[in-house]
């Protein structure tokens, strides 16, 4: 087997797309509208494919998006996507070879971190990714969703259309992402792909409902959802919330009131709720909000000095990490991280003795502040060399908000 790894040409992009669709169990698009939506990604995705002769047997790619880190700074992140291996070519090292080339390319372009959604959680730890953020899949019966507490709501919710959301959405998204670790900017290409204009009227199953929250003439939040008929002859449906972005507490509360107070709705389902979402605390009986945690953000540190220097820290810190990294050897080594009382930090390579020894995936897991080093040490995924180092690191790495990534890519 003589597999070649390279980027697809413009002429090969349609065949590359067909391989992506097949890899995810889908048929490739047959209409011009869908094909044109795929074509726009050629100019923004850094793709690496695997070829067996003239056949595309593996696909991978990434696109750059500024992503918020604790403290509000943004780092250019390689958002890894479209990773597939043909069923005819499994267990032959294709994924490893594509991922190595993909991460090397991101590092050479100066992208200090990489993130992805993992279709299978067992895969990416061996490439140095750590599970750095979770969310909840939630479900609640609308007749059990009475509110007991609400923040002040001065504005109002109104039905909207896709055009309004496309116009107001980027500003709302940017405001919501300003202090939310792990939340990437939503590239214009993704807006076009996820909410194309004009809306395709020929496919009712693709259409969505929209609502927006307005206050003092400004749109502060929006929700998109679809209804799914329960098929019981009673006119009842479930609501599937697909995109829910609020820039203020009032927008968040008002939009949830709107969703949970609809008539003829049995259950409301939402697959991307932040772990610290306040809806739980607003309900009369929060036990009826069924929450299932799911791994959402898999993070890979490509430039440890830059990544650790960019975020802020809750307490002063002086610690030396010894990072083990076989997959990206340029990142292996010892790093001294010093943070002052203002939260600003500097991270530099050092020859000093390590306080904490850990693999790259464990450092990535703790980076957004959602997971404690001490918990990983108890699991055998970090080793404390200096007494108290784990506790000091955990206190300093604590972040104000839980990481969250509502962008599916």
C-alpha positions in Angstrom: 0.0 0.0 0.0 1.5 3.3 -1.1 -0.5 6.0 0.6 0.2 9.6 -0.4 -0.6 12.5 2.0 -1.1 16.0 0.6 -3.6 18.8 0.3 -6.4 18.5 -2.3 -6.3 20.8 -5.3 -9.2 22.9 -6.3 -10.2 20.4 -8.9 -10.0 17.6 -6.4 -12.1 19.4 -3.8 -15.5 17.9 -4.9 -14.1 14.3 -4.6 -12.6 15.3 -1.3 -16.0 16.4 -0.1 -17.7 13.2 -1.3 -15.1 11.3 0.8 -16.0 13.5 3.8 -19.7 12.8 3.4 -19.2 9.1 3.0 -16.9 9.0 6.1 -19.7 10.5 8.2 -22.3 8.1 6.8 -24.0 10.6 4.5 -24.7 10.8 0.8 -22.9 13.7 -0.9 -25.1 16.7 -1.9 -26.6 16.6 -5.3 -28.1 20.1 -5.6 -26.1 23.1 -6.7 -27.0 25.1 -3.6 -25.4 22.5 -1.2 -22.4 22.0 -3.4 -21.7 25.7 -3.5 -21.9 25.9 0.3 -19.2 23.2 0.4 -17.1 24.9 -2.2 -16.6 28.1 -0.1 -14.6 26.1 2.5 -11.8 25.4 0.1 -10.3 28.9 0.7 -10.5 28.7 4.5 -9.7 25.1 5.3 -6.1 23.8 5.5 -6.8 20.3 4.4 -4.7 17.1 4.5 -5.9 14.1 2.6 -4.8 10.5 2.1 -4.7 9.1 -1.4 -4.5 5.5 -2.5 -3.8 6.0 -6.2 -6.5 8.3 -7.5 -8.9 7.5 -4.6 -9.4 9.7 -1.6 -9.3 7.3 1.4 -8.7 9.8 4.3 -9.6 13.4 5.0 -8.8 16.0 7.6 -8.6 19.8 7.8 -8.6 22.8 10.1 -9.6 26.4 9.9 -8.3 29.3 12.1 -10.6 31.0 14.5 -9.7 33.3 17.4 -10.7 31.4 20.6 -11.2 32.9 24.1 -9.0 31.8 26.9 -9.5 32.5 30.6 -9.3 36.3 31.2 -10.7 37.2 27.8 -7.7 37.1 25.6 -8.1 35.4 22.2 -5.6 33.0 20.6 -5.7 31.8 17.0 -6.8 28.2 17.2 -6.7 25.5 14.6 -10.3 24.1 14.6 -9.8 20.6 13.4 -12.7 19.1 11.4 -13.7 16.8 8.5 -11.5 13.9 9.9 -12.5 10.6 8.2 -10.8 7.4 7.2 -12.4 5.1 4.6 -13.7 1.8 6.1 -11.6 0.0 3.5 -8.4 1.5 4.9 -8.8 1.3 8.7 -6.0 0.3 11.1 -3.2 1.3 8.6 -2.0 4.5 10.3 -3.8 7.0 8.0 -5.3 9.0 10.9 -2.0 9.2 12.7 -0.2 10.4 9.6 -2.9 13.0 8.7 -3.1 14.3 12.3 0.7 14.7 12.5 0.8 16.7 9.3 -2.2 18.7 10.3 -0.7 19.7 13.7 2.7 20.4 12.2 1.1 22.7 9.7 -0.8 24.6 12.4 2.3 25.0 14.5 4.3 26.3 11.5 1.6 28.8 10.8 1.8 30.1 14.4 -1.4 28.7 15.8 -0.7 27.9 19.4 -3.7 25.7 20.2 -5.9 23.3 18.3 -9.4 22.2 19.2 -11.9 19.6 17.9 -15.2 17.8 18.6 -14.5 14.1 19.0 -17.0 11.8 17.3 -15.3 9.0 19.3 -13.7 10.0 22.6 -11.1 7.2 22.7 -9.2 8.5 19.6 -7.5 11.8 20.3 -5.8 11.4 23.6 -2.9 9.6 21.9 -2.3 12.7 19.8 -1.9 14.9 22.9 -5.5 16.2 23.0 -7.1 16.6 26.4 -10.8 16.8 27.2 -10.8 20.4 28.4 -14.5 21.2 28.5 -17.9 19.5 28.8 -21.5 20.6 28.3 -24.9 19.1 29.1 -27.4 17.4 26.9 -30.7 18.5 28.5 -34.3 17.5 28.4 -37.3 18.9 30.3 -41.0 18.4 30.1 -42.6 21.8 29.4 -45.4 21.2 32.0 -42.7 20.7 34.6 -40.7 23.8 33.7 -42.2 26.4 36.0 -39.9 29.3 37.0 -39.4 30.4 40.5 -36.5 32.9 40.1 -35.8 35.3 37.2 -33.4 38.2 36.8 -34.9 41.6 35.8 -36.1 41.5 32.2 -36.6 44.9 30.7 -36.9 43.9 27.1 -39.1 41.4 25.2 -38.9 38.4 22.9 -40.3 38.4 19.4 -40.4 36.0 16.5 -37.6 36.6 14.0 -36.4 35.3 10.7 -33.1 34.0 9.5 -32.1 37.3 8.0 -32.4 39.1 11.3 -30.3 36.5 13.1 -27.7 36.6 10.4 -27.5 40.4 10.8 -27.5 40.6 14.6 -26.0 37.2 15.4 -22.3 38.0 14.9 -22.4 40.9 17.3 -24.3 38.8 19.9 -21.9 35.9 19.5 -18.9 38.1 19.9 -20.3 39.6 23.1 -21.1 36.1 24.5 -17.6 34.9 23.6 -15.8 37.8 25.1 -15.2 36.1 28.5 -16.2 32.5 27.8 -13.1 30.2 27.7 -13.1 27.8 24.7 -15.6 29.7 22.6 -14.3 30.5 19.2 -15.3 33.3 16.9 -17.9 32.2 14.3 -16.3 32.6 10.9 -18.4 34.2 8.2 -18.1 31.1 6.2 -19.7 29.1 9.1 -22.6 31.6 9.3 -23.1 31.1 5.5 -23.0 27.3 5.9 -25.1 27.0 9.0 -27.7 29.7 8.1 -27.5 30.2 4.4 -29.4 33.1 2.8 -31.8 32.9 1.1 -33.3 30.1 3.1 -34.0 27.0 1.0 -37.8 26.9 0.8 -37.8 23.6 -1.1 -36.7 21.6 2.0 -39.1 22.2 4.9 -37.1 19.7 7.0 -34.2 22.1 6.9 -36.2 25.1 8.0 -36.0 26.5 11.6 -38.0 28.9 13.8 -36.2 31.9 15.2 -36.8 34.2 18.1 -34.8 37.2 19.4 -34.6 39.2 22.6 -34.6 43.0 22.2 -33.9 45.6 24.8 -33.5 49.4 24.3 -33.4 48.9 20.5 -30.6 46.3 20.6 -30.8 42.5 20.0 -29.1 40.8 22.9 -29.9 37.2 22.2 -31.5 34.7 19.8 -32.6 31.1 19.6 -33.2 28.8 16.7 -35.2 25.7 17.1 -37.3 23.1 15.3 -40.4 21.2 16.3 -40.7 17.4 15.9 -44.2 15.9 15.8 -44.8 13.2 18.4 -47.1 11.4 15.9 -49.8 10.6 18.5 -52.6 12.4 16.7 -52.8 14.9 19.6 -51.0 17.8 18.0 -48.1 17.6 20.4 -44.5 18.1 19.5 -41.1 18.3 21.0 -38.9 21.3 20.6 -35.3 20.8 19.7 -33.2 23.9 20.5 -30.3 24.2 18.0 -28.6 27.5 18.5 -29.0 29.5 21.7 -26.8 32.5 22.2 -27.4 35.3 24.8 -25.2 38.2 25.6 -27.0 39.2 28.8 -28.7 37.4 31.7 -32.0 39.1 30.8 -31.8 37.7 27.2 -30.9 34.2 28.5 -33.9 34.2 30.9 -36.4 35.7 28.5 -35.5 33.3 25.7 -35.8 30.3 28.0 -39.2 31.5 29.2 -40.3 31.8 25.6 -39.2 28.2 24.8 -40.6 26.6 27.9 -44.0 28.3 27.7 -45.0 27.2 24.2 -48.4 25.6 23.8 -48.7 22.0 22.6 -45.1 21.1 23.5 -44.3 18.0 25.5 -40.5 18.0 25.8 -37.8 20.5 25.2 -34.3 19.2 24.3 -31.1 21.1 23.9 -27.7 19.5 23.2 -25.2 22.2 24.1 -25.9 23.7 27.5 -22.9 25.2 29.4 -22.1 23.4 32.7 -22.7 26.7 34.6 -25.9 27.7 32.8 -28.2 29.3 35.3 -31.4 27.7 34.0 -31.1 25.0 36.7 -31.3 27.7 39.5 -34.3 29.5 37.9 -36.7 26.5 37.9 -39.3 25.8 40.6 -38.2 22.1 40.5 -34.8 21.8 38.9 -34.8 18.0 39.3 -37.0 17.8 36.2 -34.2 19.3 34.1 -32.4 16.1 33.0 -28.8 16.8 32.4 -26.3 14.4 30.8 -22.7 15.6 30.6 -20.9 15.2 27.3 -17.3 15.9 26.3 -17.2 19.0 24.1 -13.8 20.7 23.8 -10.8 18.6 23.0 -7.7 20.9 23.3 -4.2 20.4 22.0 -1.4 22.8 23.1 1.0 23.4 20.2 2.9 26.4 21.7 3.0 26.0 25.5 4.9 29.2 26.2 2.4 31.3 24.2 -0.7 29.5 25.4 0.1 29.6 29.1 1.3 33.3 28.9 -1.9 34.4 27.2 -4.4 33.4 29.8 -4.8 35.1 33.2 -4.6 33.4 36.7 -6.6 33.7 39.8 -3.7 33.8 42.2 0.1 34.5 42.0 1.9 31.3 40.9 5.5 30.1 40.3 5.6 26.5 39.1 7.7 24.4 36.7 5.8 21.9 34.5 7.7 19.1 32.9 5.6 18.2 29.8 5.9 14.8 28.1 5.0 14.9 24.4 5.9 12.2 22.0 3.5 13.2 19.2 4.6 16.8 18.9 8.2 16.6 20.2 8.8 20.4 19.8 6.4 21.0 22.7 8.1 18.5 25.1 10.3 20.0 27.9 10.1 22.0 31.1 8.4 25.3 31.5 8.4 27.8 34.3 5.1 29.6 34.6 5.0 32.8 36.8 1.9 34.8 37.4 1.7 38.0 39.4 -1.0 39.4 41.6 -2.8 41.0 38.6 -3.3 37.7 36.9 -0.8 38.4 34.1 1.7 35.6 33.4 4.9 34.7 31.6 5.8 31.1 30.6 9.3 30.3 29.4 11.4 27.1 28.9 13.7 26.3 31.8 16.2 23.8 33.0 15.0 24.0 36.6 13.7 21.0 38.4 10.0 20.2 37.8 7.3 20.8 40.4 4.7 18.9 38.3 5.3 16.2 35.7 2.5 15.4 33.2 1.8 14.5 29.6 0.7 17.2 27.2 -2.9 15.9 27.2 -3.2 16.5 30.9 -1.9 20.1 30.7 -4.4 20.7 27.9 -7.2 19.2 30.0 -6.5 21.7 32.8 -5.8 24.8 30.6 -9.3 26.3 30.6 -9.7 25.9 34.3 -12.5 23.4 34.4 -10.4 20.4 35.6 -8.1 20.3 38.6 -4.5 19.0 38.4 -5.0 17.3 41.7 -7.8 15.2 40.2 -5.6 14.1 37.3 -2.8 13.2 39.7 -5.2 11.0 41.7 -6.0 9.3 38.3 -2.4 8.8 37.5 -2.3 11.5 34.9 0.1 13.9 36.7 2.8 13.6 39.3 3.6 16.1 42.0 7.3 16.5 42.6 7.1 19.5 45.0 4.7 19.4 47.9 1.8 21.8 47.4 2.4 22.4 43.7 -0.8 20.8 42.6 -2.9 22.9 45.0 -1.2 26.1 44.0 -1.7 25.4 40.4 -5.4 24.5 40.8 -6.1 27.8 42.7 -4.3 29.8 40.0 -5.8 28.1 37.0 -9.4 28.5 38.3 -11.5 30.4 35.8 -14.6 32.6 36.3 -16.7 30.8 33.7 -16.8 27.2 32.6 -15.5 26.5 29.1 -18.1 26.2 26.4 -18.1 25.7 22.6 -21.5 26.1 21.0 -19.9 26.0 17.5 -20.1 22.6 15.8 -17.4 22.1 13.2 
